[in-house]
Structures are given as structure tokens and as C-alpha cells.
Amino acid sequence: MVTEAVIEVRGLCNRFGSQSVHENLDLDLYRGEILAVVGGSGSGKSVLLRSIVGLRRPNEGTVKVFGQDLATLDETQRSLVERRFGVLFQKGALFSSLTVTENVALPLIEHAGLSRADAEHLAGVKLALAGLPISAADKYPASLSGGMVKRAALARALALDPDILFLDEPTAGLDPIGAAAFDQLILTLRDALGLSVFLITHDLDTLYTITDRVAVLSQKKVLVAGPLAEVEQTVDPWIHEYFHGPRGRAAEDAALRARQER
């Protein structure tokens, strides 16, 4: 089976002064998959995401998206590629002075050139896709629960019909029921919209429930990337502690029970 890489990261190096976060890092995201990136604190997961989406220029290496090296594109070409990204930042990054509808409509007005009325109508569709009730549309972010903020931010990430969805700790701060519901929403959206998903998470339940592959950041590079069953067998102290500790075993058992009940 031929697997198409929609993102190809090769030889990536990121440094902050004398501190090196990534050295010679390689990673692929394949079309239609949910790839989870995990790693210890300070391993550079969010820095990697920011390098891929263009918010940080790496010191060395290349990032190709849909076969195009972002560093070689002019501003117009780069903008066209970046419009195919949807990004959900860890804390939502919603504008506090705008309602939920206005937050989702903003990229439609700024990047798609829609009128305010058309943008807000389409925003309603995206909010429904993200599982938000109509009653949330006119609320401001400060009045929303953590789960509703995540869904509003997801609706905004989906506003321009992206091909690739980037999620930075999407279930962080959610209760177990809310986190499980969000996981299922991502799985449903991936299948319905044909998305490729780049996911940063610490959530073991998410890993065992919805991911196709897992990449482990360690020692300033991708130590291993593959199906979870392969990754968890890798001989490495951090991987062993992470996947085979009490929480890892509990998450694996829960995922197995859920599959048996389907």
C-alpha cells in the first residue's frame, strides 16, 4: 500500500540561544491518519508544531507540506498552503472581546473574503460540526466551560475547510467524560471530512482510543514513530514508564474493553 505523506520534516533543528531543542529531527504525517506526538516536558512538542505551521522558522532542516518546501515559497504561495491548516491551540486562543460566532467568522471574513452575514451563517455550521449548542453562539469565551472553549476553538480551526488539523493538548483540563467525547468528535470529523490530524497530547486514553500512529520525542529527535503496539515495545526507560506504568495499563485496558463492546 502506497502511503502519501502530506507533511515531511527532515533534519529539523531548533535552537534558543545555546540551548538546542531539536537536532536532526525527521517526521512524516500521512494523509488521513491521526498522528499523536508525545514526549516529556521540555522535549519540544509545541515548538515542533509551531515550526510546521510557520510560526517559527527552524534553524536548520526542511518542512514540506503537500510536497512544497514552505521556506522556498513566496508570501502568496505560502499563504495558500497555510490556509489548508486548521490549528487548535492548547488554551483555545479565542478573542475574549468577540462572541463565539464572531471568533469563528473572523477567518472567513479575513481570508475567504465573505461578508459578515455569510461568514456568521457559515460559522453556525462549523459550531454545529464541533458539537456546540446554538445557545453558545452569542456568548463570550469567558462565560464558557473549558469543554465549550475547546469546541469553539475547534470550530474556528475548521472554518476554512482545512486538509490538516493541528491539535495542541486538546483534552487538557477536561474531565474524563468531556475528554472522551472530544476524542470521539475528532475521530468522527477525521472520517467525515477526510482530515489528516497532527495531535500533541499527554492523554493516554486519547492515544489508545483514536490514534493511528504515535511519535515519541526524546533526545532532541523522534526516537520512534509507528503504531502504538510497536511504540510501546521500544526499549527506552521513558517509553517503558509512560506506557507500562499504572495509568498506561489502565488506558490500554479501557480501550480494549471499548473495542470489545462495539
C-alpha positions as CSV (number, residue, x, y, z in Angstrom):
1,M,0.0,0.0,0.0
2,V,1.4,3.4,-1.0
3,T,1.1,5.9,1.8
4,E,1.2,9.6,0.9
5,A,3.0,12.0,3.3
6,V,1.2,15.3,3.5
7,I,3.9,16.7,5.8
8,E,7.6,15.7,5.6
9,V,10.0,17.1,8.2
10,R,13.7,16.4,7.6
11,G,16.8,17.3,9.6
12,L,14.9,19.8,11.7
13,C,17.0,21.8,14.2
14,N,15.5,24.3,16.6
15,R,17.8,26.3,19.0
16,F,17.1,29.0,21.5
17,G,20.5,30.7,22.0
18,S,22.9,28.0,23.2
19,Q,20.0,25.6,24.0
20,S,19.2,23.0,21.4
21,V,15.6,21.6,21.4
22,H,15.7,19.6,18.2
23,E,18.6,18.2,16.3
24,N,18.2,16.3,13.0
25,L,14.6,15.5,13.6
26,D,12.6,13.6,11.0
27,L,8.8,13.0,10.9
28,D,6.0,12.4,8.5
29,L,2.3,12.8,8.7
30,Y,0.4,10.6,6.3
31,R,-2.9,11.5,4.5
32,G,-6.0,10.6,6.5
33,E,-4.2,9.5,9.7
34,I,-4.3,10.7,13.3
35,L,-0.7,11.0,14.4
36,A,0.0,11.7,18.1
37,V,3.2,13.3,19.3
38,V,4.2,12.6,22.8
39,G,7.3,13.3,24.9
40,G,8.5,14.5,28.3
41,S,8.2,18.1,29.4
42,G,10.7,20.2,27.5
43,S,11.0,17.8,24.6
44,G,9.8,20.5,22.2
45,K,6.4,19.2,21.1
46,S,4.8,22.6,20.7
47,V,8.0,24.0,19.2
48,L,7.7,21.3,16.5
49,L,4.1,22.2,15.8
50,R,4.9,25.9,15.5
51,S,7.8,25.1,13.2
52,I,5.5,23.1,10.9
53,V,2.7,25.6,10.7
54,G,5.1,28.5,10.1
55,L,5.0,30.3,13.4
56,R,8.7,29.6,14.0
57,R,11.4,29.4,11.4
58,P,13.7,26.4,12.2
59,N,17.5,27.0,12.4
60,E,18.1,24.1,10.0
61,G,16.2,21.5,8.1
62,T,13.1,21.4,5.8
63,V,9.4,21.2,6.3
64,K,7.5,20.1,3.2
65,V,3.7,20.3,3.1
66,F,1.9,18.7,0.2
67,G,5.3,18.3,-1.4
68,Q,6.2,22.0,-1.2
69,D,9.1,23.4,0.9
70,L,7.5,26.2,2.9
71,A,10.8,28.1,3.2
72,T,11.1,28.4,-0.6
73,L,7.5,29.8,-1.2
74,D,6.7,33.4,-1.7
75,E,4.2,35.1,0.7
76,T,1.2,34.4,-1.6
77,Q,2.1,30.8,-2.2
78,R,2.8,30.2,1.5
79,S,-0.5,31.8,2.5
80,L,-2.4,29.4,0.2
81,V,-0.7,26.4,1.8
82,E,-1.3,27.7,5.3
83,R,-5.0,28.2,4.6
84,R,-5.1,24.4,4.4
85,F,-4.2,24.2,8.1
86,G,-6.6,24.3,11.0
87,V,-4.9,24.9,14.4
88,L,-6.4,24.4,17.8
89,F,-4.0,25.9,20.4
90,Q,-3.8,24.5,23.9
91,K,-5.8,27.2,25.6
92,G,-8.1,27.9,22.7
93,A,-6.7,31.3,21.9
94,L,-10.1,32.8,21.3
95,F,-10.5,36.5,21.2
96,S,-12.1,37.5,24.5
97,S,-13.9,40.6,23.1
98,L,-15.7,38.6,20.4
99,T,-18.6,36.2,20.7
100,V,-18.2,32.6,19.8
101,T,-19.8,33.2,16.4
102,E,-17.6,36.2,15.7
103,N,-14.5,34.2,16.6
104,V,-15.4,31.5,14.1
105,A,-16.5,34.0,11.4
106,L,-13.3,36.1,11.6
107,P,-11.1,33.9,9.4
108,L,-13.9,33.6,6.9
109,I,-14.1,37.4,6.6
110,E,-10.3,38.0,6.6
111,H,-9.1,35.1,4.5
112,A,-12.1,33.9,2.4
113,G,-13.5,37.4,1.8
114,L,-17.0,36.6,2.9
115,S,-19.5,39.2,4.0
116,R,-20.2,39.4,7.7
117,A,-23.7,37.9,7.3
118,D,-22.4,35.0,5.1
119,A,-19.4,34.4,7.5
120,E,-21.7,34.2,10.5
121,H,-24.1,31.9,8.8
122,L,-21.2,29.5,7.9
123,A,-19.8,29.9,11.4
124,G,-23.1,28.4,12.7
125,V,-22.5,25.4,10.5
126,K,-19.0,25.0,11.9
127,L,-20.2,25.3,15.5
128,A,-22.7,22.6,14.9
129,L,-19.9,20.4,13.4
130,A,-17.9,21.0,16.6
131,G,-20.9,19.9,18.8
132,L,-21.7,23.3,20.3
133,P,-25.4,24.1,21.1
134,I,-27.0,27.1,19.4
135,S,-27.2,28.8,22.8
136,A,-23.4,29.2,22.9
137,A,-23.2,31.1,19.7
138,D,-23.7,34.6,21.2
139,K,-21.7,34.0,24.3
140,Y,-18.2,35.4,25.0
141,P,-15.4,33.0,25.8
142,A,-15.2,34.0,29.5
143,S,-18.7,32.6,30.0
144,L,-18.0,29.2,28.5
145,S,-16.9,26.0,30.2
146,G,-13.5,24.5,29.4
147,G,-15.0,21.9,27.1
148,M,-17.1,24.5,25.2
149,V,-14.0,26.7,24.7
150,K,-12.2,23.7,23.1
151,R,-15.2,23.1,20.8
152,A,-15.4,26.8,19.9
153,A,-11.7,26.8,19.1
154,L,-12.1,23.6,17.1
155,A,-15.0,25.2,15.1
156,R,-12.7,28.1,14.3
157,A,-9.9,25.7,13.2
158,L,-12.4,24.1,10.8
159,A,-13.6,27.4,9.4
160,L,-11.6,27.4,6.2
161,D,-12.2,23.7,5.5
162,P,-8.6,22.6,6.2
163,D,-6.9,19.5,5.0
164,I,-4.7,19.2,8.0
165,L,-5.8,19.7,11.6
166,F,-3.3,20.5,14.3
167,L,-4.3,20.0,17.9
168,D,-2.2,21.0,20.9
169,E,-3.3,19.2,24.0
170,P,-7.0,19.3,23.0
171,T,-8.2,17.4,26.1
172,A,-6.0,19.1,28.7
173,G,-8.2,20.4,31.5
174,L,-11.3,18.5,30.5
175,D,-13.0,16.0,32.8
176,P,-12.8,12.3,31.7
177,I,-16.3,12.3,30.2
178,G,-15.6,15.6,28.3
179,A,-12.2,14.3,27.1
180,A,-13.7,11.0,25.8
181,A,-16.5,12.9,24.0
182,F,-13.9,15.2,22.4
183,D,-11.8,12.2,21.3
184,Q,-14.8,10.7,19.5
185,L,-15.6,14.1,17.9
186,I,-12.1,14.2,16.4
187,L,-12.4,10.6,15.1
188,T,-15.8,11.4,13.6
189,L,-14.5,14.6,11.9
190,R,-11.4,12.9,10.6
191,D,-13.6,10.2,9.0
192,A,-16.3,12.5,7.7
193,L,-14.1,15.3,6.4
194,G,-11.0,13.3,5.3
195,L,-8.7,15.2,7.6
196,S,-5.1,14.4,8.4
197,V,-4.6,15.1,12.2
198,F,-1.4,16.1,13.9
199,L,-2.1,15.8,17.6
200,I,0.1,16.7,20.7
201,T,-1.2,15.0,23.8
202,H,-0.3,13.6,27.2
203,D,-3.7,11.8,27.4
204,L,-3.1,8.1,27.4
205,D,-6.8,7.4,26.8
206,T,-6.6,9.5,23.6
207,L,-3.6,7.6,22.4
208,Y,-5.2,4.2,22.9
209,T,-8.6,5.3,21.5
210,I,-8.1,7.3,18.3
211,T,-4.5,7.4,17.1
212,D,-3.2,5.5,14.1
213,R,0.5,6.2,14.9
214,V,2.5,7.7,17.8
215,A,5.7,9.6,17.5
216,V,7.9,9.9,20.7
217,L,10.1,13.0,21.0
218,S,13.2,12.2,23.1
219,Q,16.9,13.0,22.9
220,K,16.1,16.0,20.7
221,K,14.6,13.9,17.9
222,V,11.8,11.4,17.0
223,L,13.0,8.4,18.9
224,V,10.4,6.1,17.4
225,A,7.2,6.5,15.3
226,G,4.7,3.8,14.5
227,P,1.6,2.1,15.6
228,L,1.1,2.2,19.3
229,A,1.6,-1.6,19.7
230,E,5.1,-1.2,18.2
231,V,6.0,2.0,20.0
232,E,5.2,0.7,23.5
233,Q,7.5,-2.2,23.0
234,T,10.5,0.1,22.3
235,V,13.4,-0.4,24.7
236,D,13.7,3.0,26.3
237,P,13.2,4.0,30.0
238,W,10.8,6.9,29.4
239,I,8.7,4.9,27.0
240,H,8.5,2.0,29.4
241,E,7.5,4.2,32.3
242,Y,5.0,6.1,30.2
243,F,3.2,3.2,28.6
244,H,3.6,0.4,31.1
245,G,3.0,2.3,34.3
246,P,-0.4,2.1,36.1
247,R,-2.1,4.8,34.0
248,G,-0.8,3.3,30.8
249,R,-2.1,-0.1,31.7
250,A,-5.5,1.3,32.7
251,A,-5.8,3.2,29.5
252,E,-4.9,0.2,27.4
253,D,-7.4,-2.0,29.3
254,A,-10.2,0.6,28.9
255,A,-9.6,0.9,25.1
256,L,-9.7,-2.9,24.8
257,R,-13.0,-3.1,26.7
258,A,-14.5,-0.3,24.5
259,R,-13.4,-2.2,21.3
260,Q,-15.0,-5.4,22.6
261,E,-18.3,-3.7,23.4
262,R,-18.7,-2.3,19.8
